[in-house]
């Protein structure tokens, strides 16, 4: 049985939906913190069990009978995130899984300027030493984050004031979910970390502002805010200082080229060209 964790989250839910187009529902199980939120999956024949990365005992039941376990990365950062991932890895090993898959990130490195990428690197190291074959899905940077950074300017026009950045391979959740489902359905296709699973182009925020201007017909201008000023603004809006520093890490990492790689592996996995930022912007506008 293929077990997917975090199946009620934005990425995990889409992974299960796409996996169900490839394998029978009775071969799929999910580990979720709140089974009631996964009732729609249960109605389709998916095995739904309660499991939490903070409760090792719950994973014994949730992972029972697993042939593969896909660990969707936790929504934490730092030591807490890595600790939770290690608990999930240990649970998958104890359950007898023949392969562990993990949603990592392009640029995962112990020396990354972005905390999340350092956490992913630590988790990948735990996978390397767990004694079970693993696949680390090196996902491109979520395009949804770019849309959040662009903020209300997409709807109303105006300026987008952000720190200096570099090119980023913004990639749609839907494409990454399809890729994960393909990797699960074709067990052993990748050994260890995958190549970067990215969209076809790496774009700066100036590029995104130009695309948004063309899509909306409203002038959207990208201006540069000094890092310190941007941090002060975030903290002033109530963002915790630690979170503000982590967000600044994204810009520092992009300036260093950590997210600039593009690779054809994602397109090959999903059998089509990845979704473009222009398409995602149109989708966002049509849903408002």
C-alpha positions in Angstrom: 0.0 0.0 0.0 1.2 3.5 -0.9 0.9 5.9 2.1 0.8 9.7 1.6 1.1 12.0 4.6 -0.4 15.4 4.9 -3.1 14.5 2.5 -5.4 17.3 3.5 -2.8 20.0 2.7 -2.5 21.9 -0.5 0.2 19.6 -2.0 -0.7 16.3 -0.3 -4.3 16.5 -1.4 -3.4 17.1 -5.0 -0.9 14.3 -4.9 -3.5 11.8 -3.8 -6.0 13.0 -6.3 -3.5 12.4 -9.1 -2.3 9.1 -7.7 -5.9 7.8 -7.8 -5.8 8.2 -11.6 -2.8 5.8 -11.7 -3.5 3.1 -9.1 -6.6 1.6 -7.5 -8.0 3.4 -4.4 -7.6 0.3 -2.3 -3.8 0.5 -2.8 -3.7 4.0 -1.4 -3.7 5.1 2.3 -3.3 8.5 3.9 -1.9 9.6 7.2 -3.6 12.8 8.4 -3.9 14.7 11.6 -7.7 15.0 11.3 -9.4 12.1 9.5 -12.7 14.0 9.2 -11.0 16.4 6.8 -10.2 13.4 4.5 -13.7 12.0 4.4 -13.9 12.6 0.7 -10.9 10.4 0.2 -12.4 7.7 2.4 -15.6 7.8 0.3 -13.5 7.0 -2.8 -12.1 3.9 -1.1 -8.8 5.4 0.2 -7.7 4.1 3.6 -7.7 7.0 6.0 -5.9 6.8 9.4 -4.9 9.4 11.9 -1.1 10.0 12.1 1.0 12.9 13.3 4.7 13.5 13.0 4.6 14.6 16.7 3.2 11.2 17.8 5.4 8.3 16.8 2.9 5.8 18.1 0.2 7.1 15.8 2.4 6.5 12.7 2.7 2.7 13.6 -1.0 2.4 12.8 -1.1 5.0 10.0 1.8 3.4 8.1 0.8 -0.3 8.7 1.3 -2.4 5.6 3.1 0.3 3.7 5.1 -0.6 0.6 6.0 3.1 0.0 5.6 6.1 2.2 5.6 9.7 0.8 6.5 12.2 3.5 5.1 15.6 2.6 7.4 18.0 4.4 6.1 19.6 7.6 5.0 23.2 7.9 7.7 24.0 10.4 11.2 25.3 10.2 14.5 24.6 11.9 15.1 21.8 14.4 11.4 21.1 15.0 10.8 20.4 11.3 13.8 18.1 11.0 12.8 16.3 14.2 9.3 15.7 12.9 10.7 14.4 9.6 13.0 12.0 11.4 10.0 10.6 13.3 8.2 10.0 10.1 11.2 8.3 8.5 11.6 6.1 11.5 7.9 5.2 11.3 8.2 4.3 7.7 11.2 2.1 8.3 9.5 0.3 11.2 6.4 -0.3 9.0 8.6 -2.2 6.6 8.2 0.3 3.7 10.4 -0.6 0.7 10.9 3.0 -0.3 10.5 6.4 1.3 9.8 9.4 -0.8 10.1 13.0 0.5 9.0 16.4 -0.8 12.3 18.3 -0.7 13.3 21.5 -2.4 15.6 22.6 -5.2 18.7 24.1 -3.7 18.5 21.9 -0.6 21.9 22.4 1.0 23.5 22.6 4.4 25.0 26.0 3.3 21.9 27.5 1.8 21.0 31.1 2.7 17.4 29.9 3.1 16.5 28.1 6.3 14.0 25.8 4.7 16.6 24.5 2.3 19.0 23.7 5.2 16.2 21.8 6.8 15.5 19.8 3.7 19.2 19.0 3.4 19.2 17.7 7.0 16.2 15.5 6.2 17.8 14.2 3.1 20.8 13.2 5.3 18.5 11.3 7.6 17.1 9.5 4.6 20.5 8.5 3.4 21.3 6.8 6.7 17.9 5.2 7.4 18.7 1.9 5.6 15.8 2.1 3.2 15.9 3.2 -0.5 14.6 6.7 -0.8 13.6 9.3 -3.4 13.9 13.0 -2.6 11.7 15.1 -4.8 13.6 18.3 -5.3 10.6 20.5 -6.0 10.9 23.9 -7.7 9.9 26.9 -5.6 6.1 27.0 -5.2 4.6 29.5 -7.6 1.9 30.2 -5.0 4.5 32.0 -3.0 5.3 34.3 -5.9 1.6 35.2 -6.2 1.5 36.0 -2.4 4.6 38.2 -2.7 3.1 40.1 -5.6 0.1 40.8 -3.3 -2.8 43.2 -4.1 -0.9 44.8 -7.0 -2.1 42.0 -9.2 -5.7 43.1 -8.7 -5.3 46.8 -8.6 -2.0 47.7 -10.3 0.7 49.8 -8.7 4.1 49.1 -7.2 5.6 45.8 -5.8 8.3 46.8 -3.3 10.5 43.8 -2.5 14.1 43.2 -1.7 16.6 42.6 -4.5 16.2 39.1 -5.9 17.5 36.7 -8.5 15.8 34.4 -11.0 13.6 31.7 -9.5 12.0 28.6 -11.1 8.5 29.2 -9.9 6.6 25.9 -10.2 2.9 25.1 -9.8 1.6 22.8 -7.0 -0.4 21.0 -9.6 2.6 20.0 -11.7 4.6 18.9 -8.6 1.7 16.9 -7.4 1.5 15.1 -10.8 5.2 14.4 -10.6 5.0 12.9 -7.1 2.1 10.7 -8.2 4.1 9.5 -11.2 7.1 8.7 -9.0 5.0 6.8 -6.6 3.3 4.8 -9.4 6.7 4.0 -11.0 8.5 2.8 -7.9 12.2 3.1 -8.0 12.3 5.5 -11.0 14.5 7.8 -9.0 17.2 6.8 -6.5 18.1 9.5 -4.0 17.5 13.2 -4.9 15.9 13.9 -8.2 17.1 16.6 -10.6 15.3 20.0 -9.9 11.6 19.6 -10.7 11.0 23.0 -12.2 9.0 25.0 -14.6 10.6 25.9 -18.0 11.8 29.4 -17.0 13.5 31.1 -14.1 12.0 34.5 -13.5 12.8 37.6 -11.4 10.1 39.7 -9.8 10.7 42.3 -12.5 9.8 39.5 -15.0 6.7 38.7 -13.0 5.7 42.3 -12.8 5.9 42.5 -16.7 3.9 39.3 -17.0 1.3 40.5 -14.6 1.1 43.8 -16.5 0.4 42.0 -19.7 -2.1 39.6 -18.2 -4.1 42.3 -16.3 -3.7 45.3 -18.5 -2.8 47.3 -15.4 0.7 48.7 -14.9 2.6 46.8 -12.2 6.0 48.2 -11.3 8.7 46.3 -9.4 10.7 48.5 -7.0 13.5 47.5 -4.7 13.3 47.8 -0.9 16.4 47.5 1.2 16.5 44.3 3.2 16.5 46.1 6.6 13.5 48.3 5.5 11.6 45.3 4.3 12.2 43.5 7.5 11.1 46.4 9.6 7.9 46.6 7.5 7.1 43.0 8.1 7.7 43.2 11.8 5.5 46.3 11.9 2.7 44.3 10.3 3.0 41.8 13.1 5.2 39.2 11.4 7.5 37.5 14.0 11.1 38.6 13.7 12.3 35.0 13.1 9.8 34.6 10.2 10.8 37.9 8.7 14.5 36.7 8.7 13.4 33.5 7.0 11.6 35.4 4.3 14.6 37.6 3.7 16.6 34.3 3.3 14.5 33.6 0.2 15.8 36.8 -1.4 19.4 36.3 -0.3 19.3 32.7 -1.7 17.8 33.8 -5.0 20.4 36.6 -5.4 23.0 33.8 -5.0 21.4 31.8 -7.8 20.1 29.0 -5.5 16.7 28.8 -7.3 17.8 29.6 -10.8 18.2 26.1 -12.3 15.7 24.9 -14.8 15.5 21.2 -15.8 13.4 19.1 -18.2 12.7 16.3 -15.7 9.4 17.7 -14.5 8.0 18.0 -18.1 9.1 14.5 -18.8 7.4 13.1 -15.7 4.1 14.8 -16.3 4.1 14.4 -20.0 3.6 18.0 -20.9 5.1 21.5 -20.5 4.7 22.8 -16.9 2.1 25.5 -16.2 3.4 29.0 -16.8 3.2 32.0 -14.4 1.0 33.7 -16.9 -1.5 30.9 -16.8 -1.4 30.9 -13.0 -2.0 34.7 -12.9 -5.0 34.3 -15.2 -6.4 31.5 -13.0 -6.0 33.7 -9.9 -7.8 36.6 -11.5 -10.6 34.4 -12.8 -11.2 33.0 -9.3 -11.5 36.3 -7.6 
